Amino acid sequence: MSQPALPESMTAVEIAKPGGPEVLVPGTRPVPRPGEGEILIAVEAAGVNRPDVLQRKGGYPPPPGASDIPGLEVAGRVAALGPGVERWSVGDSVTALVAGGGYAAYATVHEGSVLPRPANVSLVEAAALPETVLTVWTNVFEDGQLRPGETLLVHGGSSGIGTTLIQLAATLGVKVLATAGSANKCKACEELGAARAINYREEDFVEVVKEETGGKGADVILDMVGGDYVARNIQAAARMGRIVNIAYMSGSKVEVDLLPVMLKRLTLRGSTLRARDLNEKARLTAEVRLHAWPLVEQGRVRPVVDTTFPLKDAARAHERMEGSGHIGKILLTMD
């Protein structure tokens, strides 16, 4: 089958050197060509995530073989097919998790990491879904084994991951408690389905969790803060609770008493998603399409978009993220 003609070059955001948001600069790169089992996406929008900030600062290099262009999720239309692609056709509206290269007009991705755009979601909104939904599913529902009727504590409830997890867990019959840093953010968490939002600047989340669970504690805790939250999560966890860390924004080196872990029979886990192999990403994508995607298509879980910026203003998008005033996802859109 003949392939459509593609431009030779494209606009992409490059990291000039490790540093602040100002090191993100628009540049020109060759349009990548899809390899075996890959598709080329003409990007409509790309998600901005905390790992992008870490990469910009020099602390999170792309895995071997991945693009050095930042960006872990995109949405757009299939522009070309690599050899052996069977699941997609040119023109399909899709969204995908990528290992890098999202801040660009075109991006390649293996077909197993691609999801169809839900019919009730725009292409721009769809860019807010892959990284959050896949992260939530693998860490909370697979590793954390969260079940209906249990209590979940999610830190960073107003983040992209938090707003997605609150909706997904509440829809599946879980009592959700969420921490956030302002009254406005707490209100947003409760409007999305949290039974109780905890302003961590004014309340002790350990005490509130105990109050809300009759002293039992949270069955599953998703934490991206780290630091002193590690020990406090152990205090807030129920017997046989599962604590999953996906980031350590306040530090990964902590002093903690592990005796309660033994006495309460807790499980402490940590994981990353970006460096997983293609087979694992394809398996996870298939699970999300089967179990979580129908909830998005039914409108029971929706992307929460805080702000959109043109691709050339990626630096401003990072400033918005680092200011921590956002609720939901920050997106970059193509000019």
C-alpha positions in Angstrom: 0.0 0.0 0.0 1.4 3.4 -0.9 2.2 5.8 1.9 1.3 9.5 1.9 4.0 12.1 1.2 5.6 13.4 4.3 7.5 16.7 4.9 11.2 16.4 5.4 11.4 18.6 8.5 9.3 19.5 11.5 9.2 21.8 14.5 10.3 20.2 17.8 11.1 21.5 21.2 14.7 20.8 22.2 16.6 21.0 25.5 19.4 23.4 24.8 21.2 22.4 28.0 20.1 21.3 31.5 18.4 24.1 33.3 15.2 26.1 33.9 12.2 26.4 31.6 14.1 28.9 29.4 16.3 26.0 28.0 13.3 24.7 26.1 13.7 26.1 22.6 11.9 25.4 19.3 14.1 23.8 16.7 13.9 22.0 13.4 14.3 18.2 13.2 13.9 15.7 10.4 10.4 14.1 10.4 11.0 10.6 11.8 10.1 7.6 9.7 8.2 4.7 11.4 10.2 1.4 11.8 9.0 -2.1 12.0 5.7 -2.3 13.9 5.6 1.5 14.4 3.2 4.2 13.3 3.9 7.9 12.7 1.5 10.3 14.4 0.9 13.8 13.1 0.6 15.3 16.6 -2.3 17.5 17.5 -1.4 17.9 21.2 1.1 16.6 23.7 0.9 16.2 27.5 3.3 18.0 29.8 4.4 15.8 32.8 6.7 16.0 35.8 9.2 13.6 34.1 9.6 16.1 31.3 10.7 18.7 34.0 13.2 16.2 35.4 14.6 15.5 31.9 14.9 19.2 31.2 17.0 19.6 34.4 19.2 16.7 33.4 18.0 14.2 35.9 15.9 11.8 33.8 17.6 10.9 30.5 15.6 9.1 27.9 16.0 5.3 27.7 18.3 3.8 25.1 16.9 4.2 21.6 14.3 6.8 22.6 14.2 10.4 21.2 16.0 13.1 23.2 13.0 15.4 22.5 10.9 15.5 25.7 7.3 14.5 25.8 5.7 11.2 26.9 2.2 11.3 25.5 0.6 12.6 22.3 -2.7 12.6 20.4 -3.2 13.1 16.7 -3.8 11.3 13.4 -1.9 8.4 12.0 0.3 9.9 9.2 2.2 6.8 8.0 2.6 3.1 8.8 5.8 1.2 9.3 6.3 -2.4 8.0 4.2 -5.0 9.7 1.6 -2.7 11.3 -1.8 -4.4 11.4 -3.9 -2.5 14.0 -4.1 1.0 12.5 -4.7 2.8 9.3 -3.6 6.2 8.0 -6.0 8.8 9.2 -7.0 7.1 12.4 -7.5 9.4 15.4 -5.3 8.0 18.2 -3.5 8.8 21.4 -0.3 7.1 22.6 2.3 6.7 25.3 5.7 7.4 23.9 9.2 7.0 25.4 10.2 10.5 24.2 9.6 12.8 21.2 6.2 14.1 22.2 7.0 17.8 22.0 7.1 17.8 18.2 4.9 18.0 15.1 5.4 14.2 14.4 6.2 11.3 16.7 6.7 7.6 16.1 5.5 4.9 18.5 5.0 1.2 18.4 1.5 0.2 17.5 1.1 -1.7 20.8 1.3 1.5 22.8 -1.5 3.2 20.9 -5.2 3.7 21.9 -8.1 5.0 19.8 -9.3 8.4 20.6 -12.6 8.1 22.5 -15.4 9.5 20.4 -16.6 11.9 23.2 -13.1 13.4 23.6 -11.4 15.9 21.3 -8.0 15.2 19.9 -6.5 17.8 22.1 -8.2 16.5 25.3 -7.1 12.9 24.3 -3.5 13.9 24.9 -4.2 14.2 28.6 -5.1 10.5 28.9 -2.3 8.0 28.1 0.3 8.7 30.7 -2.2 9.3 33.5 -4.5 6.3 32.8 -1.7 3.8 32.2 0.2 5.0 35.2 -2.9 4.8 37.4 -3.9 1.3 36.1 -0.5 -0.3 36.5 0.4 1.2 39.8 -3.0 1.2 41.6 -5.1 -1.5 40.1 -2.4 -4.0 39.2 0.5 -3.5 41.6 -1.7 -2.0 44.4 -4.5 -4.5 43.8 -7.2 -1.9 44.7 -10.6 -3.5 44.9 -14.2 -2.1 45.2 -15.1 -1.3 48.8 -11.6 -0.4 49.8 -10.2 3.0 50.7 -7.6 4.7 48.6 -5.4 7.7 49.6 -4.0 9.6 46.6 -1.4 12.4 47.2 -1.4 15.2 44.6 -5.1 14.7 44.0 -5.3 17.8 41.8 -2.5 16.6 39.5 -3.2 15.0 36.1 -2.6 11.6 37.7 -4.7 12.5 40.7 -7.7 13.8 38.8 -7.7 10.7 36.7 -7.3 8.3 39.6 -10.1 9.9 41.7 -12.6 9.5 38.9 -11.6 6.0 38.0 -11.5 4.7 41.6 -14.7 6.4 42.6 -16.5 5.0 39.5 -15.3 1.5 40.4 -16.7 1.7 44.0 -13.7 2.8 46.0 -13.7 5.4 48.8 -11.2 8.0 47.7 -9.3 10.3 50.0 -7.1 12.9 48.4 -4.5 15.4 49.5 -4.1 18.8 47.8 -2.6 22.2 48.7 -5.5 24.7 48.6 -9.2 25.0 49.2 -9.8 25.4 45.5 -7.8 22.2 44.7 -9.6 20.3 47.5 -13.0 21.4 46.1 -12.0 20.1 42.6 -11.0 16.8 44.0 -14.3 16.4 45.8 -16.2 17.4 42.7 -14.4 14.7 40.8 -15.5 12.0 43.3 -13.2 12.1 46.3 -15.2 11.4 49.5 -12.9 13.8 51.4 -10.1 16.1 50.2 -7.4 17.0 52.7 -5.6 20.3 52.6 -2.1 19.2 53.6 -1.1 22.8 54.5 -3.8 22.9 57.2 -4.5 19.3 58.2 -2.6 16.1 59.1 -3.5 13.6 56.5 -2.7 10.7 58.8 -5.2 11.9 61.3 -7.9 12.6 58.7 -7.4 9.1 57.1 -7.8 7.5 60.5 -11.0 9.5 61.2 -12.5 8.7 57.8 -11.8 5.0 58.1 -12.8 4.5 61.8 -9.1 4.0 62.7 -8.5 1.3 60.0 -6.4 3.3 57.6 -6.1 3.4 53.8 -5.9 0.1 51.9 -3.9 1.6 49.1 -1.8 4.8 49.0 -0.4 6.3 45.8 2.4 8.7 46.6 4.5 11.0 44.3 5.8 13.2 47.1 8.3 11.0 49.1 10.3 12.7 51.8 8.6 12.6 55.2 5.5 11.3 53.5 7.1 7.8 53.4 6.9 7.4 57.1 3.5 9.1 57.4 2.1 6.8 54.7 3.1 3.8 56.8 1.2 5.4 59.7 -1.8 6.0 57.5 -1.9 2.6 55.9 -4.3 -0.2 57.0 -3.2 -3.7 58.0 -2.0 -5.4 54.8 -2.1 -2.1 53.0 -0.2 -1.4 49.8 1.8 1.8 49.3 3.1 2.6 45.8 5.6 5.4 45.1 5.8 6.8 41.5 8.0 9.8 42.3 9.9 11.4 45.1 9.4 15.1 44.6 10.5 15.8 48.2 13.4 13.4 48.2 14.0 9.7 48.0 16.5 9.4 50.9 14.6 9.1 54.2 14.9 7.7 57.7 12.0 5.5 58.5 11.0 2.9 61.2 10.2 -0.3 59.3 8.8 -2.1 62.3 5.2 -1.1 61.5 5.7 -2.5 58.0 6.3 -5.9 59.5 3.6 -5.6 62.2 0.9 -4.3 59.7 2.1 -6.7 57.0 2.4 -3.8 54.5 3.7 -3.8 51.0 5.9 -1.0 49.8 6.3 -0.7 46.0 7.8 1.7 43.5 7.8 1.7 39.7 8.4 3.6 36.6 6.7 3.3 33.2 8.9 5.0 30.6 11.7 2.4 30.5 9.5 -0.7 30.3 9.9 -2.9 27.2 7.5 -2.9 24.3 5.8 -6.2 25.3 5.0 -4.9 28.8 3.7 -1.6 27.4 1.6 -3.4 24.9 0.2 -5.7 27.6 -0.7 -2.8 29.8 -2.2 -0.8 26.9 -4.4 -3.8 26.1 -5.6 -4.0 29.7 -6.4 -0.3 29.8 -8.3 -0.5 26.6 -10.3 -3.4 28.0 -11.0 -2.2 31.5 -10.5 1.6 31.7 -11.2 2.9 28.2 -14.9 2.1 28.2 -15.3 4.3 31.3 -13.8 7.2 29.3 -16.0 6.4 26.3 -19.1 6.4 28.6 -18.0 9.8 30.0 -17.7 8.4 33.5 -14.0 9.3 33.5 -13.0 12.4 31.6 -9.7 14.2 31.0 -9.3 17.3 33.1 -7.3 20.0 31.2 -5.9 22.9 33.1 -4.2 24.9 30.4 -3.1 24.6 26.8 0.0 26.3 25.3 1.3 26.5 21.7 4.3 24.2 21.2 6.6 27.1 20.8 5.6 28.2 24.4 6.8 25.0 26.1 8.8 27.0 28.5 5.7 28.7 29.7 4.0 25.4 30.1 6.8 24.2 32.3 6.6 27.4 34.4 3.0 26.7 34.9 3.7 23.1 36.0 6.5 24.1 38.4 4.3 26.8 39.9 2.0 24.0 41.0 -1.1 26.1 40.5 -2.6 23.8 37.9 -5.6 21.4 38.3 -5.4 18.5 35.9 -3.2 18.3 32.8 -1.2 21.0 31.0 -1.0 20.4 27.2 1.0 21.7 24.2 -0.9 22.2 21.0 0.5 22.3 17.5 0.4 25.7 15.6 
